[in-house]
């Protein structure tokens, strides 16, 4: 009987320490999960801050995709009328709305050390279309988007951009490197 009692007490002690160990492991796992959640939250906040900085680039990428579809399906029945209407309003805004173009220019100036102001000062005889082409290219728009916005064929856009780059390379201005760097982004 005593042996049975001692065995029961030992078994109870073993079970108690086993349960205690399991409880401590469970608490440790919960603490690790909380730490991971805090790290994930910190990473998410960091990503959101990065996303705010990349918002312009993402907006441009979205516009690029829309303009790609607009360019391909313009004039066909394959593009849904509502999408076409939305894309058309975005494209028309960038094509002919000076306030939208000014806003894009201000954004580029803020990101690139006042590049458009410096460009306009360095090349006062450029046509408005040249400044607009530079603005769109330096803002990161694709050639498809630029051709859609300017209502020109892609070869025209490639040719004009090449000429602008050559003018910038041979220009006698202190901001030449800035002008060219903005087009390389």
Helices and strands as residue ranges (DSSP letters): H 2-73, H 81-96, H 98-111, H 115-122, H 128-138, H 143-150, H 154-170, H 176-184
